[in-house]
């Protein structure tokens, strides 16, 4: 479960940003990548350690 959670919440975010940046740079007009997360990145929930850690890490990468 830990790896699955990190694969979705971190690796997925990283891959999405990595895939979208080249076309933004190529156009030369700038742009924004908007990343969203749940409140699990700010608050801990009992028995949801992997979710809390992965969401918090995704938030701190912004």
C-alpha positions in Angstrom: 0.0 0.0 0.0 2.8 2.4 0.8 4.4 2.1 -2.6 1.1 2.4 -4.4 0.2 5.6 -2.5 3.6 7.2 -3.3 3.4 6.1 -6.9 0.1 7.9 -7.3 0.6 11.0 -5.1 4.3 11.7 -5.9 5.4 9.8 -9.0 2.2 10.7 -10.8 2.5 14.4 -10.0 6.2 14.3 -11.1 5.4 12.6 -14.4 2.5 15.0 -15.1 4.7 18.0 -14.6 7.6 16.6 -16.5 5.3 15.8 -19.5 3.7 19.3 -19.5 6.7 21.5 -19.1 8.5 20.9 -22.5 5.5 22.2 -24.5 5.1 25.2 -22.2 8.8 26.1 -22.7 8.6 25.5 -26.4 5.8 27.9 -26.8 7.8 30.6 -24.9 4.7 32.1 -23.3 5.1 30.7 -19.9 2.2 29.2 -18.1 1.2 27.5 -14.9 0.9 24.0 -13.6 -1.7 23.7 -10.9 -1.3 20.9 -8.5 -4.0 20.0 -6.0 -3.9 17.8 -2.9 -6.2 16.7 -0.1 -6.2 17.9 3.5 -4.4 14.7 4.3 -1.2 16.6 3.4 -1.9 19.1 6.2 -3.6 16.9 8.8 -2.8 13.4 9.9 -5.5 10.7 9.9 -5.4 7.6 12.1 -4.3 4.5 10.1 -3.5 6.6 7.0 0.2 7.1 7.3 1.1 6.5 3.7 -1.6 8.9 2.5 -0.5 11.6 4.9 3.2 11.3 4.1 2.7 11.2 0.3 0.3 14.2 0.3 2.5 16.2 2.6 5.5 15.6 0.3 3.5 16.6 -2.7 2.5 19.8 -1.0 6.1 20.6 0.0 7.3 20.2 -3.6 5.2 23.1 -4.7 
